[in-house]
Amino acid sequence: MFGIESASGPEGAALIIGLVLVEALILYVGYGALERLLGPTLTRILRGE
């Protein structure tokens, strides 16, 4: 899909590590934003307020 199938050796390893780190950063930012938007509302619902 991204052409990483043909990457091999140290360059392939570095590419895969880089992609995993970028994915982790995107998930971290995305879940942080989601928690910031929905966290207070969900907390109030769970507390029954």
N, C-alpha and C positions, 0 to 999 in steps of 0.2 A: 504494500500500500504506500509506504513512504520510501521504498527503495533500500531499506536497511537490510534486506535479505542478502544483498550482494556484498555488504560490508563485512570484511573479515580482518583478522589480526588485531593489532593494537588500535588501529583506526576504527574498526568496527566496535571494539569494546568501549572506546572513548565515546563514540556516537551513541551507543545504547545507554551508557551511564548518563550522558548529557540529556538524552530524551527522558529518562526516568526522573532526573532532577527537575526538568522543566515541568513534567506532569505533576510531580509532588508540589511544586510551587503553585501551579494553577489550582490544584485541589485545596491547598492550604488557604490561598486567598479567597477562593470561591466559598469554601465552608465557613471561613471567618466572616465574610460578608453576609452569608445566609444566617449565621448565628446572630449577628448584629441586628439584622432586620427582624427575624422571627423570635429570637430568644426572649425578649421581655413579654411578648404576647403569650408564648407557650408557658412561660413561668406563671403568669397570672391565671391562665386556664388551669394549670395543674394545681395551683394553690386554691382554686375555687373562688377567686376574687371577681 
